[in-house]
Amino acid sequence: MADYSSLKPVAHPTRATIPVVARYEQTVTDLCAALFAEFRRYDQRIRARQYMDGLLRAQGRKSIANIAAAVGVPGDEQRLHHFVSSSHWAWSPVRRALAAFLEEEGVPAVWVVLPVSIPKTGEHSVGVSRHFSPDSGQVVNGQRAYGMWYASERVCAPVSWRLHLPDAWLDNRSRRIKAEVPNELSAATPEDCVAGLRDDARLWGDPARPVMTDARGVGEDRYLACLFDGSSPVVARISGHTRLTLDDRTRTGQGGYGAPARNLLVPERRLRCVIRRAGPHEPAQLRPLATATATVRLPPLKGADGTARQASGPLNLLGVWHDMRRPPAELWLTNMDKSPATALLRTTRFIQMVSSGWRTRGEAVGLRDYEGRSFPGWHRHMTLASCAYALSSLKDADPDRCSGLSA
């Protein structure tokens, strides 16, 4: 059983003040001091640590009963349930502290925004609806969420979340009350959820850090317009049928040619055998046979008054071929006009790392396992599960430093 006696009130420590130690208990205790510094009450820090430990240690589904049993406090099951589902602690400061802790790793990194689906068999969990799942490529019944991951060569972990609530939930007063959905929460589109996460990235970390996402399978026109509505660096994977306007006069002699993205590029055989790793511990893969780039613009969008407006400035379109007899296997859109194609290709692997981590490490720490039905409870569970995810990732990045971690 973990020793929680050292969880005393502390100032807001930085990464530099956290000692490098070999023992798991000391490492986790110091990390918790950073993550849970906003908790004023000692018992809240105890419950947060217990819950996170339980997520890392419990076998199988991360139910409250299993979490309590895993940390040796089965009598505290009700207290843990209350701590996550019914208490009033704010999750945003914990998420912000987690992002700050990871950023102080001091290695190049990106923010990755990932749409995910959390299957549910019932219909009472907050936000459950039938929707298209990007994970399975089909319509499923469950929760639709958007997560933001910190991703670097060394560590990868989610730091912020948005739960999409469909109109069937927002317009039903009885459902809102039972799920404790805040009165001020109004309808949000997928692009609103992504914009909120992007704002978190701007406020919590380096604004020059790129935001990456996969825009396939959504209403791409408005989604992409939202992503590229400012000067922050963005990289988005798009589908081949996304319509773009070619704006490369040096190659065509004229601009303004609109067509599906897959038809706007001619492969160039200059980038053979570009090495792109799927992760720091996985073998190198020789992926692209050829690439091509072009300068494009998003199509104009119609405003509420019916007038069209230009969605963004010039963007770079990158195509990647694995088989020269077929259309491009990957298409990427970015406003990072000074990044060479080789550097951008190596960056795109972070989305694959996050997608893989959601299915594997995310499953192991219970990101899909919240059993409660409340909106605040979902956010608190996802916050603590994100902390557990970060600990597990740090353990894999530096096993000697976190020896004893069993997640």
N, C-alpha and C positions, 0 to 999 in steps of 0.2 A: 504494500500500500504506500502511496506517495506521502511524503511529509509536507504538509501544508502550513506548518507553523511559521515559516519564514516569509509568508505573504503579508508583510507589514506595509503601512502607508509609506510611499516613496515619492520623490519628486519625479518629474518627467524625464527619465533617463534617455540618453541617446545611444546609438549603436556603439559609439566609441567608449562609453562607460561600462559596457557589458563585457566582462572578462571572457577570454577564450578558455574554456574548461573542457575536460574530457568526460566528466560524469554527466549522465543524462539529467539527473534530478536538478543539479545546479544550473545547467543550461536552460531547462524549461522554466525554472523558478525565475531566473533573470529575464527571460523573454516575457513571461507573464507580467512581471513588474512593468515592462514597457507597454504591453498591450492593454493592461487593465488599470493603468494609472488613474483613469478618470473615475473609477469606482471609489466612492468615498467610504463605503462601508466594508469592513473586513470580511463579513460573511458573503458579500457579493464576489469578492476576489476568490474566496474559497470555492464557491459554487462554479465560477467560471473555469477555474483550474480543474476541478473535478470533472466537469462536463467535457472539457477538451481532452483530458486524460482518458476518459471513458470512450470518446470517439476513436482515439488512437488504439486502445487496447481491446475493446469489445469485439468479439467474433460474431460474424453474421450481421443481421440487420441492427442498426444503431437505434434501437428503441430505448426509451427512458429506463426501463427495467434492466436491459442489458448494459447500458452505460453505468447505472448505479452498481450493478453487480461486479462490473469489471474493475471499478476503483475501490471495491471493498466496503461500500457504504449502502447496502440494500435498504437500510432504514431511511436513507436520505432520498429515496426515489421521489416522494411527493415534493420534497424541497427543490430538487432539480427540475421537476416538471413545472413548478411555480416560477422558478428562476427564469426559465426560457419562455413559458407561455403566458404568464400572468404578471410578472414584475414590470417595472417601468424604466429600466435602464436603457440608455440611448445606444444604439449600435454604431452610429456614424463615427464617434470618437475612437472606438476600437478599430474600425476599418481604416481610419486615417492613420492611427498608430502603426497598424500592420504594414500599410503602404510605406510609411516613413522608415520602418525597420528594414524592409526589403531594399528600399532605395539606397540605404547606406552600405549595401554590399559593395558599391563602388565599381560595378562592371556595367558595360553597355547593355541596355535593356529597352524593351518596348512595352506598351500597354496593348493587350489583345482583348477585344470585345467579342464575346461568343454568345450567340443565341442557343439556348438549350431547352429541352423538354424533360419534364419529370413525370413519368407515368403514374397515374393513380387509378385504382379500381373503383373507388366510390365517386360521389359527386359533391361531397360536403367540404373537402379540403379547399382552402381559399384559392380562388382563381381557376379552379378546374374547368376545362372546356375541351371541346374537340377542335384540334388545330393541326396544321402541318408541322411535323417534327423534322428539323434539319438533321438530327442524329440518325433516324431510321429511314428518312426519305418517304414517309407516308403519313396519313392522318392518324392521330392518336388521341386518346383521352388522358388529360393530365394538366399540369401547370406549365405555363410558358414563361420563361425567365431569360434575363440577359445578365451575364457576368462579365466583370472586367478583371483580367489576369495581369499580374506583373510577370514578365517573362524575360529571362536572360540566359546566357550560356550555363550559368551555375545553378539557378533556382527558378522555380515557376510556381505561382500560387494565385488564387483568386483573392481580390481585395475589396470588391464592391459588387452590389447586386441590385437589380430592378425586377420586380415581379409584375408581369403584364396582367391587368385585370380586364376581362372583356365586358362589354356593355351589360350582358346578362347578370353580372355581379354588381356593377356600379349602379345600375338602375333598380336594383332590388333592395329596398330598405331593410327588409328582414334579414337578408343574407349579409348585408353590410354590418348590421349590428352584431350578429352572431360571430362574424369573423373579425370584429373590431377594426374594420377598415376606417381610417380617419375620415372625418367629414370633409376635410379640405382636399382629399385626393379625388381628382377628376379623371376623365377619360384620357388615356395616353396611347399614342400610336407607337409602333415599334421604333420609329425614328426618334420619338420623344424619349423613349427609354435609353436609346443609344446616346442621344445628346446629353442626358443626365449623367451617364457614366463618363462621357468625354469631359464634362464639366468637372467631375470628381478628379479626373486625371490632371486637369489644368490647375485645380486648387491644391491638390495634395502633393504634387511632385513637379519635376522639371517640365515646363510647358513645351520645351523643344523635343521631348521624348515622343516618338511616333505612336499613333494609335492605329492598330491594325484590326481588320474585321473581315468576315466573309459575308458579302451582301447578296449572295445567291439565294433564291427561293423566297424573296420578299418583294414588296412593291419597290423595285429598284430606283425608279426615277426620283421619287421624293426621299427615299432613304439615302441615296448618294448625294442629293442636293443638300440634305441635312449634314452629312459627314463633311462635305467640302465647302461649308458656308463661312469658313474663317481661314486664318493663316496657319493654324496648327497643322503639323505634318500628319498626313493620313495615308494609309495603304489599304486598299480594299480589293478583295478578290471578287470578280464579277462573272456573270455567265456570258456565253458566247452570243446570246441574242439581245444583250443590252444595247440599246441604240445610242450611238455617240456621233458627234459631228467632227469629222476630220478637219484639223486646223493646221496642217503641215504643208505650207505653201512650197517649201523647198523640194518636196517629193512629188507633189501633184500638180504644181503650177497654179492651183486655185484652192481656196478654202471652202468651207461650208458644205462639204459632202457628208450627208448623214446615212448611216447604215449600221447593221449589227456589228458589234465589236470584232467578232471573229473574221469578218470580211475586210477589215481595215488594215491588216498587217500582212507584210510579205516576209517570210522567214529569212534570216541572215545566218549563214553557216560559220560565223566567226567565233561563237562561244561553245566550243565542244568540250565535253567532260568537265563541266563546272561542278565542283564538289559542294554538295549541300547536305549537311548532317541533319537528321531528324531530332537529335538531342545530344547532350554532352557525353552520354554513355553508350550511344548506339554507333554502329559502324558507318563509315562514310559511304555515300551512295553517289554514283555517277548518273545524274538525272538528265538535264536538258541536252538535246542534240543541237538545238538552234533556238535563237530568240529573235524578236523583232520589237521595235518601239515606234511609237508615233505620237504626235502632239494632237490632242483631241479636246473637245468641250462636251459638257453635258447638254442635252437638248433643253430649250427654254421651257419653263414651267408656267402654267396658267395660274394667276392669283385668284383671290376671291372675287375680284371685280371683272374677271374674264380676260385681263390683259396678260400677255406673255412677258416674262422677265428672264434674263440670262441667269442660269443656276450657279455658275462658277466661272472662274478664270480658266486659262489653259491648264490641262492636266496631261500627264504622261501615261500612255497605255503600253503595257509590256505583255507580250505573248511568249509562251514557252511551248516548244514542240518536243515530244518524246518519240513521235513517229511522223516522219516527214510526209507520209502518204495521207495523213489525217489532219483535221483542223487543229488549232492549238489546244493543248491539253489544259493549260492554265492561262487565265487572263487577269492581269492586275492593273489597277488604276491608282495613281498617286499624284500628289501635288509636290512631291520631293524632286524637283526638276534637276537638282545637282547630283543626285545619286546615280552612279553607273549601274548598268543592268546586273553586273556580277554581284555587286554589293546588295542590291535589292533582292536578288534571288536567294542569297544567303539569309536575308532577313525574313523571307516568307515562311521559312521552316518553323517560326515561332507559332504560327497558327496551327500547324500540324502537331506541335508539341502540346499546345493547350487542348486541342480536340482529343488527343490520345490521353492526356492526363485527366480530363473530365470523365472518360469512360473507365479508367483504371484507378488512379489514386483517388479521384472523386468518389468512386464507389466504395473504396476502402475506408474513407473517413466519414461517410454518411451524408454526402451532399444531397442525396436523393431520398433520405430516410426520415425526414421530419414527419411525425405522426399527428401532430396537433392540427388544429383547423383555423388558427388565428393568423391574421396578417402580421402583427408584431412578432408573434412566436416564430413564424417562418423566417423573418429577417434576423432574429437573434440566433436561431439555429444555424442559418447559413453563415453568419458572422463567425461563430465559434468553430464551425466545421472548416471555414477558410483558414482560421488560425491553426487548426490541427493539420490541414493540408500543407501549410507553410512549414510547420515543424517536420513533417514527414519528408518534404522536399529538401529541407536543409540537412536532414540526417543523411539522405542519399548523396548530397553534394559533398558532405564532409563527415564520413562515418565516425572517425575518431572523436570528433567534437560532440557527437550526440550518441555515444555508445549506450545501448540499452533500450533504444526506442524500438517498439515492436509493431508499429503500424505498417 
